[in-house]
Amino acid sequence: MAVDQQGLQELKQRIKSTWMAGDFGKLAPHIQREAEAFVGRIGLKPGMKVLDVGCGTGNQSIPAARAGAIVTGVDIAPNLLVQAEARAKDEGLNIRFLEGDAEALPVDDGEFDVVMSMFAAMFAPQPKVAAAEMLRVCRPGGLIAMANWVPGSFIAERQEITSRYSPPPAGLESASLWGKEEVVRERFGEGVTVTVTRRTLVLDLPMSPSETHEHYSQYSGSTQMLMKKLDPERRDALINDLVTHWTTRNRGGAERTIVDSEYLEVHARRQA
Protein backbone atom coordinates (compact mmCIF):
# COMPACT_ATOMS: atom_id res chain seq x y z
CA MET A 1 0.00 0.00 0.00
CA ALA A 2 1.60 3.22 -1.19
CA VAL A 3 0.47 5.59 1.53
CA ASP A 4 2.84 7.68 3.66
CA GLN A 5 2.65 7.50 7.46
CA GLN A 6 0.65 10.70 7.80
CA GLY A 7 -1.80 9.54 5.15
CA LEU A 8 -2.02 6.14 6.82
CA GLN A 9 -2.87 7.63 10.20
CA GLU A 10 -5.50 9.89 8.63
CA LEU A 11 -6.99 6.88 6.86
CA LYS A 12 -7.12 4.88 10.10
CA GLN A 13 -8.84 7.75 11.86
CA ARG A 14 -11.45 7.81 9.10
CA ILE A 15 -11.90 4.05 9.46
CA LYS A 16 -12.38 4.43 13.20
CA SER A 17 -14.88 7.26 12.71
CA THR A 18 -16.76 5.16 10.17
CA TRP A 19 -17.12 2.19 12.52
CA MET A 20 -18.19 4.51 15.34
CA ALA A 21 -20.88 6.14 13.19
CA GLY A 22 -24.32 4.62 12.89
CA ASP A 23 -25.11 1.75 15.24
CA PHE A 24 -23.61 -1.55 14.18
CA GLY A 25 -25.31 -3.14 17.16
CA LYS A 26 -28.57 -2.94 15.19
CA LEU A 27 -27.00 -4.82 12.24
CA ALA A 28 -24.92 -7.39 14.13
CA PRO A 29 -27.95 -9.60 14.96
CA HIS A 30 -28.39 -10.33 11.24
CA ILE A 31 -25.10 -12.26 11.22
CA GLN A 32 -25.21 -13.59 14.79
CA ARG A 33 -26.34 -17.11 13.87
CA GLU A 34 -23.55 -17.46 11.32
CA ALA A 35 -21.05 -16.08 13.84
CA GLU A 36 -22.04 -18.76 16.34
CA ALA A 37 -21.64 -21.44 13.66
CA PHE A 38 -18.24 -20.01 12.69
CA VAL A 39 -17.05 -20.19 16.31
CA GLY A 40 -18.54 -23.66 16.73
CA ARG A 41 -16.47 -25.03 13.85
CA ILE A 42 -13.23 -23.94 15.53
CA GLY A 43 -13.60 -26.64 18.17
CA LEU A 44 -12.80 -24.60 21.24
CA LYS A 45 -12.07 -26.32 24.51
CA PRO A 46 -12.39 -24.87 28.03
CA GLY A 47 -9.33 -22.89 29.05
CA MET A 48 -8.18 -22.07 25.53
CA LYS A 49 -6.99 -18.48 25.12
CA VAL A 50 -8.84 -16.80 22.26
CA LEU A 51 -8.39 -13.40 20.62
CA ASP A 52 -11.29 -11.93 18.61
CA VAL A 53 -9.86 -9.33 16.21
CA GLY A 54 -12.48 -6.75 15.26
CA CYS A 55 -14.88 -8.14 17.83
CA GLY A 56 -17.52 -5.46 17.30
CA THR A 57 -20.45 -6.00 19.66
CA GLY A 58 -19.31 -9.49 20.63
CA ASN A 59 -20.89 -11.83 18.07
CA GLN A 60 -17.86 -14.16 18.16
CA SER A 61 -16.45 -13.36 21.61
CA ILE A 62 -19.63 -14.34 23.45
CA PRO A 63 -20.09 -17.86 22.01
CA ALA A 64 -16.36 -18.46 22.49
CA ALA A 65 -16.67 -17.53 26.17
CA ARG A 66 -19.77 -19.71 26.49
CA ALA A 67 -17.60 -22.62 25.32
CA GLY A 68 -15.27 -22.00 28.27
CA ALA A 69 -12.51 -20.16 26.41
CA ILE A 70 -10.58 -17.29 27.98
CA VAL A 71 -11.51 -14.54 25.55
CA THR A 72 -10.03 -11.16 24.66
CA GLY A 73 -11.85 -8.99 22.15
CA VAL A 74 -10.14 -6.12 20.31
CA ASP A 75 -11.88 -3.47 18.22
CA ILE A 76 -11.02 -0.06 16.82
CA ALA A 77 -14.41 1.42 17.81
CA PRO A 78 -14.84 1.99 21.56
CA ASN A 79 -18.61 2.44 21.33
CA LEU A 80 -18.93 -1.09 19.95
CA LEU A 81 -16.84 -2.38 22.86
CA VAL A 82 -19.31 -0.78 25.28
CA GLN A 83 -22.10 -2.79 23.69
CA ALA A 84 -20.01 -5.96 23.74
CA GLU A 85 -19.23 -5.50 27.43
CA ALA A 86 -22.92 -5.02 28.22
CA ARG A 87 -23.86 -8.19 26.32
CA ALA A 88 -21.17 -10.19 28.12
CA LYS A 89 -22.27 -8.83 31.50
CA ASP A 90 -25.87 -9.78 30.78
CA GLU A 91 -24.76 -13.39 30.28
CA GLY A 92 -22.39 -13.40 33.24
CA LEU A 93 -19.37 -13.88 30.99
CA ASN A 94 -15.92 -12.56 31.89
CA ILE A 95 -14.43 -11.25 28.64
CA ARG A 96 -11.57 -8.77 28.36
CA PHE A 97 -12.31 -6.08 25.76
CA LEU A 98 -9.57 -3.75 24.49
CA GLU A 99 -9.55 -0.86 22.06
CA GLY A 100 -6.96 -1.56 19.40
CA ASP A 101 -5.91 -1.74 15.79
CA ALA A 102 -5.71 -5.02 13.83
CA GLU A 103 -2.34 -3.83 12.54
CA ALA A 104 -0.96 -3.17 16.05
CA LEU A 105 -2.71 -5.56 18.42
CA PRO A 106 -2.33 -4.54 22.09
CA VAL A 107 -1.40 -8.07 23.25
CA ASP A 108 1.74 -10.15 23.71
CA ASP A 109 3.60 -12.38 21.26
CA GLY A 110 2.28 -15.94 21.16
CA GLU A 111 -0.38 -15.20 23.77
CA PHE A 112 -3.30 -17.03 22.13
CA ASP A 113 -4.24 -20.57 21.12
CA VAL A 114 -6.78 -19.20 18.66
CA VAL A 115 -6.95 -15.87 16.84
CA MET A 116 -10.25 -15.32 15.04
CA SER A 117 -11.67 -12.54 12.92
CA MET A 118 -15.02 -12.51 11.17
CA PHE A 119 -15.50 -9.86 8.46
CA ALA A 120 -13.13 -7.55 10.35
CA ALA A 121 -9.35 -7.92 9.90
CA MET A 122 -10.00 -8.19 6.17
CA PHE A 123 -10.74 -4.44 6.17
CA ALA A 124 -7.38 -3.40 7.64
CA PRO A 125 -5.70 -1.11 5.09
CA GLN A 126 -2.37 -3.01 5.19
CA PRO A 127 -3.33 -6.67 4.79
CA LYS A 128 0.17 -8.10 5.11
CA VAL A 129 0.68 -6.15 8.34
CA ALA A 130 -2.62 -7.49 9.69
CA ALA A 131 -1.63 -11.04 8.72
CA ALA A 132 1.76 -10.62 10.42
CA GLU A 133 0.09 -9.32 13.58
CA MET A 134 -2.28 -12.29 13.77
CA LEU A 135 0.69 -14.62 13.34
CA ARG A 136 2.67 -12.73 15.99
CA VAL A 137 0.07 -13.15 18.72
CA CYS A 138 -0.82 -16.77 17.87
CA ARG A 139 1.25 -19.42 19.62
CA PRO A 140 3.20 -21.98 17.56
CA GLY A 141 0.73 -24.72 16.65
CA GLY A 142 -2.17 -22.34 17.18
CA LEU A 143 -5.03 -21.53 14.82
CA ILE A 144 -5.99 -18.36 12.96
CA ALA A 145 -9.64 -18.49 11.83
CA MET A 146 -11.05 -15.88 9.47
CA ALA A 147 -14.31 -15.28 7.62
CA ASN A 148 -13.77 -13.06 4.56
CA TRP A 149 -16.23 -11.90 1.91
CA VAL A 150 -15.34 -13.29 -1.51
CA PRO A 151 -15.24 -11.24 -4.72
CA GLY A 152 -18.66 -11.21 -6.32
CA SER A 153 -20.50 -11.82 -3.05
CA PHE A 154 -23.44 -9.62 -2.18
CA ILE A 155 -21.45 -7.62 0.39
CA ALA A 156 -18.45 -7.26 -1.94
CA GLU A 157 -20.77 -5.97 -4.67
CA ARG A 158 -22.29 -3.50 -2.22
CA GLN A 159 -18.82 -2.20 -1.42
CA GLU A 160 -18.08 -1.84 -5.12
CA ILE A 161 -21.25 0.23 -5.54
CA THR A 162 -20.33 2.63 -2.73
CA SER A 163 -16.74 2.83 -4.01
CA ARG A 164 -18.03 4.28 -7.27
CA TYR A 165 -19.39 7.23 -5.29
CA SER A 166 -16.40 7.56 -2.97
CA PRO A 167 -13.27 5.95 -4.44
CA PRO A 168 -10.81 4.50 -1.87
CA PRO A 169 -7.31 6.01 -1.59
CA ALA A 170 -4.93 5.14 -4.42
CA GLY A 171 -2.96 1.99 -3.70
CA LEU A 172 -5.50 0.51 -1.28
CA GLU A 173 -6.15 -3.14 -2.09
CA SER A 174 -9.71 -4.45 -2.27
CA ALA A 175 -10.76 -6.06 1.02
CA SER A 176 -12.38 -8.91 -0.90
CA LEU A 177 -8.94 -10.16 -1.99
CA TRP A 178 -8.95 -11.83 1.45
CA GLY A 179 -11.68 -14.01 -0.09
CA LYS A 180 -9.23 -15.60 -2.54
CA GLU A 181 -7.42 -18.73 -1.37
CA GLU A 182 -4.19 -17.95 -3.22
CA VAL A 183 -4.04 -14.47 -1.71
CA VAL A 184 -4.61 -15.82 1.81
CA ARG A 185 -1.80 -18.36 1.36
CA GLU A 186 0.58 -15.68 0.07
CA ARG A 187 -0.22 -13.30 2.93
CA PHE A 188 0.34 -15.88 5.67
CA GLY A 189 3.46 -17.23 3.96
CA GLU A 190 5.59 -20.26 4.71
CA GLY A 191 5.26 -22.17 7.95
CA VAL A 192 1.47 -21.86 7.93
CA THR A 193 -0.92 -24.61 6.80
CA VAL A 194 -4.03 -23.08 5.26
CA THR A 195 -7.36 -24.80 4.64
CA VAL A 196 -10.36 -22.93 3.22
CA THR A 197 -14.08 -23.60 2.82
CA ARG A 198 -16.58 -21.51 0.88
CA ARG A 199 -19.69 -20.84 2.93
CA THR A 200 -22.82 -18.73 2.59
CA LEU A 201 -24.27 -16.25 5.05
CA VAL A 202 -28.01 -15.71 4.67
CA LEU A 203 -29.39 -12.27 5.45
CA ASP A 204 -33.08 -12.70 6.24
CA LEU A 205 -35.12 -9.63 7.16
CA PRO A 206 -38.93 -9.36 7.52
CA MET A 207 -39.18 -6.28 5.31
CA SER A 208 -39.16 -5.31 1.65
CA PRO A 209 -35.87 -4.65 -0.19
CA SER A 210 -36.44 -0.88 -0.04
CA GLU A 211 -37.17 -1.07 3.71
CA THR A 212 -34.09 -3.25 4.16
CA HIS A 213 -32.02 -0.61 2.40
CA GLU A 214 -33.42 2.07 4.73
CA HIS A 215 -32.61 -0.12 7.75
CA TYR A 216 -29.01 -0.63 6.67
CA SER A 217 -28.56 2.99 5.67
CA GLN A 218 -29.83 4.15 9.05
CA TYR A 219 -27.42 2.02 11.07
CA SER A 220 -24.42 1.52 8.74
CA GLY A 221 -21.77 4.08 9.63
CA SER A 222 -20.10 3.88 6.22
CA THR A 223 -23.38 4.47 4.39
CA GLN A 224 -24.35 7.35 6.67
CA MET A 225 -21.01 9.10 6.19
CA LEU A 226 -21.11 8.62 2.43
CA MET A 227 -24.66 10.00 2.15
CA LYS A 228 -23.60 13.14 3.98
CA LYS A 229 -20.76 13.74 1.51
CA LEU A 230 -22.87 13.54 -1.64
CA ASP A 231 -24.94 16.25 -3.28
CA PRO A 232 -28.69 15.48 -3.59
CA GLU A 233 -28.48 14.17 -7.15
CA ARG A 234 -25.62 11.78 -6.40
CA ARG A 235 -27.28 10.75 -3.14
CA ASP A 236 -30.47 9.81 -4.98
CA ALA A 237 -28.44 7.85 -7.53
CA LEU A 238 -26.65 5.93 -4.78
CA ILE A 239 -29.94 5.12 -3.05
CA ASN A 240 -31.36 3.84 -6.34
CA ASP A 241 -28.29 1.66 -6.93
CA LEU A 242 -28.41 0.19 -3.42
CA VAL A 243 -32.16 -0.52 -3.51
CA THR A 244 -31.72 -2.14 -6.93
CA HIS A 245 -28.91 -4.27 -5.53
CA TRP A 246 -31.10 -5.54 -2.67
CA THR A 247 -34.00 -6.12 -5.04
CA THR A 248 -32.13 -8.04 -7.74
CA ARG A 249 -30.39 -10.33 -5.22
CA ASN A 250 -33.53 -10.90 -3.14
CA ARG A 251 -35.14 -14.36 -3.15
CA GLY A 252 -37.68 -13.65 -0.43
CA GLY A 253 -40.55 -11.88 -2.21
CA ALA A 254 -41.99 -8.39 -1.96
CA GLU A 255 -42.34 -8.24 1.83
CA ARG A 256 -39.34 -10.30 2.88
CA THR A 257 -35.69 -9.86 1.98
CA ILE A 258 -33.51 -12.97 1.80
CA VAL A 259 -30.06 -12.44 0.33
CA ASP A 260 -27.11 -14.84 0.20
CA SER A 261 -23.54 -13.60 0.55
CA GLU A 262 -20.65 -16.01 0.07
CA TYR A 263 -17.56 -15.91 2.23
CA LEU A 264 -14.30 -17.81 2.58
CA GLU A 265 -13.73 -19.51 5.91
CA VAL A 266 -10.00 -19.72 6.56
CA HIS A 267 -8.24 -21.97 9.07
CA ALA A 268 -4.54 -21.14 9.13
CA ARG A 269 -2.43 -23.27 11.45
CA ARG A 270 0.99 -22.09 12.59
CA GLN A 271 3.58 -24.85 12.56
CA ALA A 272 4.71 -25.81 16.06
N, C-alpha and C positions, 0 to 999 in steps of 0.2 A: 504493500500500500504506500503510494508516494504522497504522503502527507507529512509536513514538518511537525515538530513537537507542539508548537503553538496551535497549529491547525488541528492536531489530534486532540488536544485538550479541549478546544472549543467544540469539536465534534462530540466528544464524550459528554460534555455538559449538555449539549442539545439532546443526546440520547437519554440522559438522566431526566431532563425536563419532560421529554416525550412520555417516558414510562410513568412519570409522576402525574401527568395530565390525565383527564378523564377519570375513570374508576374501573380498573381492570378487575377488581373484585366482583363486578357485575357480569363480567365475561368469563371469568375463570370457571364457574360452574358448568359451562358448556363443554369443557374438556376434562372435567373432573373424573368421570368414569374411565376415560382412556388413560388418564394419569395413574389411576389406581391399578389398572391392568399393566401398564408399563413398569411400575414399581414391583408388582407381583411377579413379573417374569424375571426379575433380577435374582430372586431366590435369597432374600435377606435372612439372616439368622440373628437371634438375640445377641446383643453385645457388639455386633459389627459397627464400625465407625463409618458414617455415611455423610458425604458433603453434597448438598443440593445447590448447584450453581444456577443462579437466576431463579430462585425459589418462588418469587412472586408472592402470592397470598397463601402458599403452603400446599398446593395440590399434590406435590410429590413428597414433601417433608413429612406431612401428617401420616399417610399410610406407611411410610418407612418407620416412623416412630411407633405406630401401632404394632408393627412386626417385631418390636423389641430392639431396633437399632438405636445407636447413639447418634443423633442427627444434628448437623449444623447446616443452616440455610444461609446463603449469601445472595443479596440482591442489590442492585444499584439504586433502587427507589425506596427510600425509607418509609414512605406512606404505605407501600405494599407490605413491608415488614411488620408494620403496626397491625395490619389486618391478619397477617399470618400468626403473629403472637397471640392475638385474641382468639383465633380459631384453635390454636394449640391449647390455650388455657381452658377453653370451653370443654375440651376433651380430656383435660388432666394430663396432657403430654408435656414432658420437659424437653424442649427443643431450643438450641442456641441459634439465635438469628443475628446476623452481622451485616452491616452495610458494606458493600465492597464491589469491586470491578472484576469481571471474569478474566481480565488480562493482568490483574495484580491481586490475586486472592489473598485475603488477610489471615492465612492459616499456614501451618508449618509444612516443611517438606515431608513427604511420605506419611502424612498424618491419617490417611483414610483408607479403609478397605475398599470402599466403593465411592466413586465420584459420578454423580448423575446430573443430567441437564436436559430438560424437555422444552424444546422450542425456545431456547434462551441463549446459551453460549454461542449458538449459530449466528446470532446477530452482533457479536463482538466485531468491531471494525478491523481488527488484525487477527484473522483466523489462526495463523500459525502461532501467534503469541498465546491465544486462548488455549490451543491444543497443548502447547508446552507447559502452560500453567496447570492444566488438568493432570498432565503426566507428572509434574513436579510434586503435587500434593497427594498423589495416589501411591500407595506402598508397592514395592515390587511384588508381583503376583496378583495385584489388585485389579479391579474392574472399573473401566470408564463406560458408562451407559448414556447414550444420547438418543434423542428423538429429533429429527431434522426434516423440515418440509422439503419435498423433492421438487425439482423443476417441473412445471406443468401442473402442479397440484393447485387446488382451489386457492389456498392461501398465497402460494407463490404468484399466481396470476393476479390476485388482488394487489400484491405489492408491486407488480409490474404496472398495473393501472395507476396507482398513486405516484409511482416514479415518473410517469409521463408528465405529471403536473408539478412535480418537485424533484428534479433529477438529483441523485445522490452525488456526493463530492467525487471529482475525477480520481480514478485509481482505486475506488472502493469496490471490492469484489461482491458479487451477488451472494446474499446469505444462502440462497438455495443450492449453491455449490456444495454445501455440507450434505446435501441429499444425494450426492453422487459417490458411489462406493470407491472409485479410483481416487477421488479427491480426498476422501476420509483417510484412505490408506497412506497417501502421500503426506498428509498433514501430521499424522501420528508417527510415521517413519518406521525405521527398523527397531526391532526389539519389542514390537507390539503386534499381537495376534488379533486381527479384526474379523468379526463376523457381522453380517448385516441381514436384515429382514425387512421387506417392504410391507407396511401395514397401512390401514385406512382408519382415519378418525372420522366419525359421523357427527356432524353438527345438526341437531334436531331441535327446532324451535317452533312453538305453537302459534305462529304468526305468519303473515304473508311475506313474500320476499321484500316488498317495499318497507313493511314494518320491521323486518329483520335488519334491513339496511339502517333504518332510523335508530334502532336499538344499538347497533354496533357503532354508529357514528356518534351517538350520545356518550358512550362510555370508552371508546377507543381514543387514547391520548394522541396517537399519531394522526388519526383522521380529524380530530378536533383542531389540532394545530395547523394541519394543512388547509382546512376549510377557512380558517382565519386569515391565511396568507393570500388567498385567491380573490380576485375581483368577482363580482356577482355572476358574470357570464361564464367564467371558468369554473366557478363553484357549481353552477347549475349543470355544466357539462360533466364534471366529476361525479356529481350525484347520479346523473343519468347513466354513466358508465358503471358505477357500482351497483345500482339497482338492476341494470341489465345483467351484470355478472351473477348476482344472486339468482335472478329469474331463470337464466339459461342453464345454470348448473343445478337448479332445484328439481328434485324428484318427489316432492311431497304434496303437490297440488296447490290450489290458490290460497288456502288458509293455513298451510303448514309448510315450513321450509326445512327440507332435509338435503343436506349437501355433504358429499364425501370429499375428503382432502387426504391425499396419500402422503405418507412420511416414511423416512428410512430410520429404522431402529438399529442402532449401532452398539455392539458390545466389543470393546477394545480392551484386551487383557495385557497388562504389562508383564514381561517375562520376569520370573523370580531371580 
